[in-house]
Every structure is written in C-alpha cells, then in structure tokens.
Amino acid sequence: MEKNVEWISYLVNMGDLITHFSDLINFQSNIHEASFNELARIYYPKMPDGKRVFQFMEETWNQLVKVINDISLILQTMYKKIPEDNLSN
C-alpha cells in the first residue's frame, strides 16, 4: 500500500510540474483580466493544434475503445471459423 501511495504521489507531482511550472514547447495558457483589474494567469492545457487536453484525451479514449471493439469482432469471427472438433482439444 505504501509503495502505491509513493507511486501515485510521484505521478501527481509530475503532472503538477508539467501543468503549472513548465515551459513545454506549444504548451499554451490564456491570460484573463481579473475583476480587480490585475492580470491573472490561468492555465488551460492545449495541444499544439489548439485542442484542449480533455478533448484530445476523450478522442484518444474513444479511438481506443473502437480498436478494442474491432479486434473483438475479428476474434469472434475467427473463432466461429474454427471447426468444432478443434475446439474440444
């Protein structure tokens, strides 16, 4: 359990470092004017093509699910083609 906590803490710290303190190439943030007339920097992670990170991750997840479903259909089709006498072995 303690090893898991260390691992999770390491990942969270790494994410914080990238999100809050990094000068990554093409990692963009937006500047908004606060209600008290001072500038505040608010970070909205974006990909180089301008997509928000959440949108990129959602698209990636959906593509991964599609690949898994497609592979599942292929495997089912292949399984149905195996002669029954070979399945009992």
Secondary structure, 3 states (H helix, E strand, C coil): CHHHHHHHHHHHHHHHHHHHHCCCCCCCCEEEECCCCCEEEECCCECCCCCEHHHHHHHHHHHHHHHHHHHHHHHHHHHHCCCHHHHCC
